[in-house]
Amino acid sequence: MNLKDIESHFRKKTQTVSDVEKFFSVFVPIVKVKDTLHVLFQVRADTLRHQPGEVSFPGGKVEKGETFLEAAIRETSEELGVSEQNLTVFGELDSQLNSINHMIFPFVGTIDDYENASLTLNRDEVEQIFTVPLDFFVETPPKVYKMFYQGGMDETFPVEKIKNHEIYRNRRLSYPVYFYEYEERIIWGLTAKITKNLIKELQRLTKEEPLEGMQ
């Protein structure tokens, strides 16, 4: 091995994410409702083990052998009962790492001809769907709170070998948590953060040209 070998290796390497436990993809649908642009959300079924009854975007775990985009499309089709051919993907939003070491890849797009689409919800996973006007999110910044948790270490972790180890041993960690309230709907956590990032991107666009349905 020499410098040329190392250079050749890294010039061909593409960036990946390391030490992530699981990967998930979600689809962020922007749909037209009576000529106004809305964001579509789903309410998770009360029978689900994780986050029952909470608001989310359609999506789920990335299966072995599929891309992040393929996972988003497959999960959306399965949960909303819409044909994959009726999903149009515009692009990606910023990926997110949650507090339990799961990486989430959000894709933004639309459900073609949404008002005439025949959706058959998978009741094992989805209780209902609802939409929120884009204007609401543009005009209503999310409330921001902080969530705290106490850092911990494996009992075999050689913390005493680290300089300033007492600081790290008892460190209190925090991260921002976003909240939107629309009518009686609570959109919070990672779903709210993805929504906030969507609006940030759309506001960049509207500085150049107003979006149809947001004028």
ZIVENNOR-V964145 format. One line per field, one symbol per residue. phi: phi as a letter, one per 30 degrees, with the letter a starting at -180 (. if undefined). burial: b if it has 24 or more other C-alpha atoms within 12 Angstrom, else e. A space follows every 50 residues. Layout:
phi->???
burial->???
//
This chain:
phi->.bdddddddddcdcdbcchcdbcbbbccdcbcbhibdbccbbcddddddc hdicdacdlldddejcdddedddddddddcicdedccccdlccddbcddc icccccccabcehedcdcccddddbbdababbeeeeddcbdddbbcccad dbbedcdddddcdidddddcdccbadbcbcbbhccccbiddddddeddde dddddddcaedejcd
burial->eeeeeeeeeeeeeeeeeeeeeebbbbbbbbbbbeeebbbbbbbbbeeeee eeebbbbbbbbbeeeeebbbbbbbbbbbbbbbbbebbbbeebbebbbeee eebbbbbbbbbeebeeeebebeeebbbbbbbbbbbbbbeeebeeeeeeee eeeeeeeeeeeeeeeeeeeeeeeeeebbbbebeeebbbbbbbbbbbbbbe ebeeeeeeeeeeeee
//
